[in-house]
Amino acid sequence: MTGKKVRHVLGISGGKDSAALAIYLKDQGLVLDIEYFFTDTGAELPEVYEYLDKLEAYLGKEILRLNSGRDFEHWLKIHGNFLPSARQRWCTREMKIKPFEQFVGDDDVISYIGIRADEDREGYISHRSNIKAVFPFKDDGLVRDDIFRILEGSVGIPEYYEWRSRSGCYFCFFQQRREWLGLKRNHPDRFEAAKKFEKPEEGYTWVQGMTLDEVVERAERAEMEASKKQVKDGRSWQEVMIQEGEEDDPEDQACIICAL
């Protein structure tokens, strides 16, 4: 930090934690001049945009929309048509991190990040000297249950959590098999669009060793087997998620700017 006026920024991903952090800071009156931003890849789910509108209305302040200036197809071509993967996360770098760093420029910035006190991960933290990351949830001891309490008392839980465990692009390679099945059922047009990026004859698929058609076929079989053993108990999907939801994957750190 150089002693210049400091900007306060908070990246909204469309996920539960960053939304809860924005609400927490507002309701606590902790940061009055914060800038909210969302980095749009152009490949987000409709539910994400709807949630941003709800959050914007609650915050009473604009969530700035950033982008890389190019669509996914452009960056795919630049990277030799190699689909992004856990080892090659060029989509995060080109379409999320670079637009953010261009947004802050050389200004001294405090970046608020919604990692909770019950998480053992760091995620994306810029190494630029003018950007300082802070973690209010960690500092104040807030855990997963607190996040849901904050959301339930304000804008609710994002609708896509009914069938998906993360925000981010509809073709995110971190999706589990059942989530690809959820995409096919909830947004069949986007599922078909994701399939068009695959070139299985050249080894380019979203899930290593399987095409998306094969992925959802296996997911459907697993779902049928599981349904034989389950007894419906009348709970809503929100209640199930709060009570039995999966913990965040610590290996997903590089995409935290996408999915937090």
Salt bridges, closest charged atoms under 4 A:
ASP17 OD2 - LYS16 NZ 3.55
ASP17 OD1 - ARG116 NH1 3.34
GLU35 OE2 - ARG7 NE 2.83
GLU44 OE2 - LYS96 NZ 3.71
GLU47 OE1 - HIS187 NE2 2.92
ASP53 OD1 - ARG65 NH2 3.56
GLU56 OE2 - ARG65 NH1 3.10
GLU94 OE2 - HIS79 NE2 3.73
GLU94 OE2 - ARG93 NE 3.78
GLU94 OE1 - LYS98 NZ 3.29
GLU101 OE1 - ARG128 NH1 3.97
ASP106 OD1 - ARG128 NH2 3.83
ASP107 OD2 - ARG7 NH1 2.87
ASP118 OD1 - ARG116 NE 2.85
GLU119 OE1 - ARG116 NH1 3.84
GLU119 OE2 - ARG121 NH2 2.65
ASP146 OD1 - ARG149 NH2 3.36
ASP189 OD2 - ARG190 NH1 3.39
GLU192 OE1 - LYS195 NZ 3.38
ASP213 OD1 - LYS195 NZ 3.18
GLU217 OE2 - ARG221 NH1 3.36
GLU223 OE1 - ARG185 NH2 2.64
GLU225 OE2 - LYS228 NZ 3.46
ASP233 OD2 - ARG235 NE 2.69
GLU244 OE2 - ARG235 NH2 2.67
GLU246 OE2 - ARG178 NH2 2.80
GLU247 OE1 - ARG116 NH2 3.80
GLU247 OE2 - ARG144 NE 3.92
ASP248 OD1 - LYS16 NZ 3.67
ASP248 OD2 - ARG116 NH1 2.93
ASP248 OD2 - ARG121 NH2 3.80
ASP252 OD2 - ARG166 NH1 2.41
